[in-house]
Amino acid sequence: MKINLTEIFHKQKRVITVFQIDNSCLRLIQVSQDKREKKISMVKTLDLDSLSDEKLAFKISDLALELKIDSRYLVLSIPRYLTTTRDLDLPSASPLEIKDMIELQIGKQTPYASDEVIKDYQILGSNVDGYSRVLLVIVHRDIVNRYFKILETAGLKAQKVGFSSEGLLSWKNLVYKGKALSPNKAFILIEIDYDSSDFEVVLNDKLIFGRSISLGFSQMPGQSELWQKKFVDEINHSIYAYQSEVMGKEIDRIIMSRPRLVGDSLDKTVLEKECGLPVEIIDQLEGVQLTAEGTDSYNRLVRTDLSFSGMIGLGMTFEEHKIDLMPQEHQIGKAVKEKGKDLYLMGILLVFILVAVSGVFLGRMYNKERYLGQLKQQLEKVQGKTKELNAMIRGIETIKDRVYTRGLSLNLLYEVHRVISPEIYLVSMSFDGKESLTLRGQSNEMSEVFNFVNKLEESGYFRDVKSKYATKRKVEDKEVTDFEIICPLENKYKITDKHKL
């Protein structure tokens, strides 16, 4: 039996924080856990319309101080519309074989290479023919890396990257606690949000089909009847897509999670008539326990069209996530650190036991020096292992930083060489080592200089390329144009202080 030493030494009271970042809004909820009781203790939002990633990181840093966010219990929620999901039938019941098959499926299911995406999967079940039904969840690596960079700039590190649809299912289980649904019958679970909706089909407490509906409640303000008509059309289209892909699984009902703003705008009778299924419309906080501070923070929200159902589910089931979209390099670093913590705590526990045992023998045998020597030896072993692990962690961090910066200058040189025309003669290239490349040279024609600027602007490495000056002068009865071009790097190629060697 594996003993979780971290849980033994950590206090039972803890606060779990869930972040979700989309194009225009940051959402945060906190779940306070005291022993086995969990309650929502804080709900916050932040508009991002005019915030850069650096300013957002600054805002999150302020939130971290204000709310005392503990990175050990920090979850990053990835919304359904940023993911690609596939329900696969694979010809194997072996978990190891299925893992290998999943790697082969990435190239077939997405236009990206395997190293460009982050993936996780859940085995939904196997049949008598030896085939397994697998839910595959894929998100582009750039999306998660961007969120990680923002959090790390703010001084935080996510422990898990959750799938919001899995959180939505957990929310349903929380709301329906003690209430049984029809066994062996599928039901539809929908989360209505401000700019999109999450459509999921659930069977035996597992997600067997899902898609994002690009229709949110706030997209048609003041036109609730027209929105409802379009929403029903999207639901029926999604039901048709499900029935075309998954045969023989009858749908029993539709369960909808709604934010506060939706209120009574949805007509249950119309929905049931148009969809031909029983419909339940549930407020996102129904059946959810909140502290007094959590209730107050929710009531004070300016944005009442935002959904928190999936985030609530992820926060309430922190230890039970089946899908984790954490990048592999972070998983390795996390595993090394957890192993180091376990060894350190095991050493403390061992020392405690030895001290207790030694006390008994010291009282009987009066041989303090012998037992004191044994304790020192054990402490030295533990400290030696801890130092080795710390050295491994520092090495991993150094390698990661060097990989980030290695070769950037060569890449910039190659990119300039790729786009330069024969009519351009470069005198110098100057890279400031951080965020900008300066090119100086000559050309016979002024137009060639501007053409060169346009090609640099189209490159994926630079943005806002500008000509600082372009002046003509005569050389041996010929006119030549001297120029200087400033090429700022794209944000993702800029070298921050963290990556400088």
Helices and strands as residue ranges (DSSP letters): H 5-9, E 14-21, E 25-34, E 37-47, H 53-67, G 71-73, E 74-78, G 80-82, E 83-90, H 95-109, G 114-116, E 117-126, E 132-140, H 141-153, E 160-163, H 164-175, E 186-192, E 197-203, E 206-213, G 217-219, H 224-245, E 251-258, H 268-275, E 279-283, H 292-299, H 309-316, G 318-320, H 328-365, H 368-405, H 408-419, E 424-431, E 436-443, H 446-458, E 466-475, E 478-488, G 491-493, G 497-499
